[in-house]
Amino acid sequence: MTVVAPVVGGRGEQLVNGEAVEVDVRHARVGSRGLALLLDMVVQVLLGLALFLLTGAVSSALLGAAADQALIDALGTVSVLLVFVGYPTIVETVTNGRSLGKRAMGLRVVREDGGPIRVRHALVRSLIGLAVEWPGLLFPPFTWAVALTTMLFSPQGRRLGDLAAGTFVIHERSPAPWGWVPAMPPQLAGWAQTLDLTNLDDDLALAVRHYLARAAEIRQPMNGRFAQSLAGEVSERIAQPVPPGVPPWMFLSAVLAERRRRAADRVHAGRALTQRIWPGFGRLEWTRAAGPTWDPAGTNPPLLGVVKEEGRPS
């Protein structure tokens, strides 16, 4: 059984496959699939033209005048089947669902349970495409409209061939696992270690992070008002006032950096325990920026560090 549930706050959905493993997927929509189809169409047209010229030259050379219209029509039919059925079926089967167009756009065809497609899936997709989608030999304008409408209204962006074959198309390229985080002001590092951050919830921490990431784009006096408001709310949560002479943005940066440091310590402790139980599980790398730059006037937010996670088990 396969269950697909949306991820709250995420860009994709969670697919629970038959082995009860949750997999984050991003379904491809009309835009990316349309560009991939255009690239595949160019390849197929060029391949069909080359195949038609080749078969025509070979039949003329071997048969000469004996090559009648019926033979030419038969060769044309075989060429169409090879280009629009044989070619995509072979390519998608060999490449696990990635035609040249899909490879260029970072897409992949997978089964409904998230597994790789087989010959039967690729063949059904190709046959449906030939008949009603591309090139659509049966009532082209009408079937094209039906195919486009199906993709637009499908929650997973599935076309008619996907519905018949039990497949859908996903983005196999995920966003780069890098995130910007505020750096710790050196003069507040010792003070921040004594804070009680128990009541600082994720929502408020996320609001602070968003402000610090965009503070340079916010004009005064709104910038100062945002900083004062967030600093006051954070101060109430941690039961500590803003240190005298410290700008609100620096106070917020110190609190958020300390919160992340403690979370990283917990992650490292958990990973260390996991390594003893399951060697080779992976590692968490922390890469810091070259060093924060501080404005003497205390008006600019600090430089940001970066976090990278590697070594996830396959």
C-alpha positions, 0 to 999 in steps of 0.5 A, spaced: 500 500 500 502 506 498 500 513 501 502 520 499 501 525 504 503 533 504 509 535 508 507 541 512 511 547 510 515 543 505 515 543 498 513 536 496 510 530 499 511 524 503 510 518 500 510 511 504 512 505 500 510 498 501 516 497 506 513 503 510 519 508 508 517 515 508 520 518 502 520 526 500 518 527 493 516 533 489 511 531 483 513 534 476 508 539 473 506 541 467 511 547 466 517 542 467 514 536 464 512 540 458 520 543 457 522 536 457 517 533 452 519 539 447 526 536 448 524 529 447 520 531 441 526 534 438 530 528 439 524 524 436 523 528 430 530 528 428 531 520 429 524 519 425 527 523 419 534 520 419 530 513 420 525 515 414 531 517 410 535 511 411 530 506 410 528 509 404 535 509 401 536 502 403 529 500 400 531 503 393 538 500 393 536 493 394 529 493 391 529 499 386 523 499 382 520 493 386 519 498 392 512 500 391 507 504 395 505 499 399 512 497 402 513 505 403 507 505 407 509 499 411 516 502 412 513 509 414 509 505 419 514 501 422 519 508 423 513 511 427 512 505 431 520 505 433 520 512 434 514 513 438 514 507 442 520 503 441 525 509 442 521 512 449 520 505 451 527 502 451 530 509 453 526 510 459 527 502 461 534 502 461 535 509 464 530 508 470 525 513 467 529 518 465 529 520 457 533 525 454 528 531 456 527 528 463 534 528 464 536 535 462 530 537 467 532 533 472 525 529 472 524 521 473 518 517 472 517 512 478 512 507 480 506 509 484 510 506 490 516 510 488 520 504 485 523 504 478 519 503 472 519 496 468 518 495 461 511 494 461 510 501 465 514 504 459 511 501 454 504 503 456 506 510 457 509 510 450 502 507 447 498 512 450 502 517 448 502 515 441 495 514 441 492 520 444 498 525 447 504 525 443 503 525 437 496 523 438 494 519 432 487 519 435 483 525 434 489 530 436 486 536 438 481 533 442 485 528 445 491 533 446 486 538 450 484 532 454 491 530 456 493 537 458 486 538 462 488 531 466 495 534 468 492 540 470 487 537 475 491 531 477 494 532 484 500 529 482 501 532 475 499 525 472 498 525 464 493 519 461 499 515 460 501 515 467 494 513 470 494 507 465 501 505 467 501 507 474 506 511 474 508 519 476 514 524 474 518 527 480 523 532 481 530 527 482 534 534 484 532 536 491 534 543 493 542 544 495 542 542 503 545 549 505 542 553 510 544 560 512 544 561 520 546 567 524 553 567 527 555 568 534 557 575 536 564 573 540 563 578 545 556 575 547 558 568 547 559 567 554 553 570 556 549 566 551 551 560 554 548 561 561 541 562 558 535 558 559 532 557 552 526 552 554 521 557 552 523 559 546 519 555 541 520 554 533 515 559 531 519 565 534 526 562 533 524 562 525 521 569 525 528 571 528 531 567 523 527 570 517 528 577 520 536 577 521 536 574 514 533 580 511 535 585 515 539 588 510 533 589 505 528 592 511 529 600 511 529 604 517 524 605 521 521 599 520 527 595 521 528 598 528 521 596 530 522 589 528 528 588 531 525 591 538 519 587 537 522 581 536 528 582 542 522 584 547 518 577 545 525 573 546 527 577 552 520 575 555 521 568 553 528 567 556 527 571 562 533 575 560 533 583 558 537 585 552 544 586 555 546 594 556 549 597 550 548 591 545 543 592 539 537 588 538 539 585 532 546 582 536 542 580 541 537 576 537 543 573 533 546 571 539 540 567 542 539 564 535 546 562 535 546 559 542 540 555 540 543 552 534 549 550 538 545 546 543 541 543 538 547 541 534 550 538 540 544 534 541 545 531 534 552 530 535 551 526 541 545 522 538 549 521 532 555 518 536 550 513 539 548 511 533 555 510 530 556 505 536 550 501 534 550 502 526 557 504 524 557 508 518 551 511 518 553 518 516 556 524 519 554 531 520 558 537 518 558 544 520 562 549 516 563 556 519 564 562 515 571 565 515 568 570 521 563 575 523 564 582 521 561 587 526 559 594 524 562 599 529 555 603 529 551 596 531 546 597 525 548 591 521 546 584 522 552 579 522 555 575 517 552 568 516 555 561 517 553 555 513 550 548 515 551 542 511 549 535 512 552 529 509 552 522 509 545 520 509 544 512 509 541 510 502 
